[in-house]
């Protein structure tokens, strides 16, 4: 049994894959393929291709009995997870209808009647459709709105253009992106300019205030000097008036005798100081 293979893989490896998928059946298949491939040194795409070949053989009952003996409840691993178009639109109508809950999770829970496994399946499928089938999602939104039903819009909070996978940007898309970037740059430039203007205005106001204080101080000093000068001038005028009123006739001879008297007096004082 160790050498037995199924589609080129050893039975142990097939069993390992089936058990892993059974244990993680609530996760998206793409995630399961990537995780299992990394743990078992295989490529995710190779694991995916092998699984769907195995699934096809299982559904044709070519290897079903062998796998059932190998893994208990293996049927759940290959249970169809595909939605047809009618099922996709029906599911979208229920989830996009705001009357079925404020959030996508609420709507999925109501749609699944509280079944956690089904709820996760609906959530994963809804996420996949909004990312890869935007035209279908918008078609359902328009149908609901025509019927007067309030809907949620999974694209209303987008900040960038949502493109189809591997689709090149059109001229309109490029133009929209460019205009969006230009608006952001202009807004940022305006904010920077306002901040700079505010800083410069504050500095200038401080300089003007300082200059005004210095001017006020200088004016007070000048006013004080002017008052002192005015007082001096008044005193000078008063003294001049007083002196002009005096009529003193000094005799030159008497003045000479007076000077000599003071001179002799000073000399006699010097002599007395020397004797002592």
TAHUUR-V50504 format. One line per field, one symbol per residue. ss: DSSP state (2 for helix, 1 for strand, 0 for the rest). phi: phi as a letter, one per 40 degrees, with the letter a starting at -180 (. if undefined). psi: psi as a letter, one per 40 degrees, with the letter a starting at -180 (. if undefined). Layout:
# TAHUUR-V50504
ss: ???
phi: ???
psi: ???
This chain:
# TAHUUR-V50504
ss: 000011001122222222222220000022222222222000022222222222222220000222222200022200000000222222222222122200022222222000022222222222222222022222222222220000100000000000000000002222222222222222222222222222222222222222222222222222222222222222222222222200000002222222222222222222222220
phi: .cccbbfgbcdccccdcccccccbcccdcdcccccccccbfbcdccccccdcccccccccgcbdccccccbcgcdccbccbcbcccccccccccccccccicbcccccccccfgccccdccccccccccccbbddcccccdccccccgccbcbcbcbcbbccbcdgccccccccccccccccccccccccccccccccccccccccccccccccccccccccccccccccccccccccccccccccbbbcccccccccccdccccccccccccccc
psi: ddeiihfeiidddddddddddddfeeiidddddddddddefihddddddddddddddddefdedddddddhhfddddehheihidddddddddddehdeeididdddddddefehddddddddddddddddefdddddddddddddefhhiiheedeieihhiihehihiddddddddddddddddddddddddddddddddddddddddddddddddddddddddddddddddddddddddddehghhhhdddddddddddddddddddddddd.
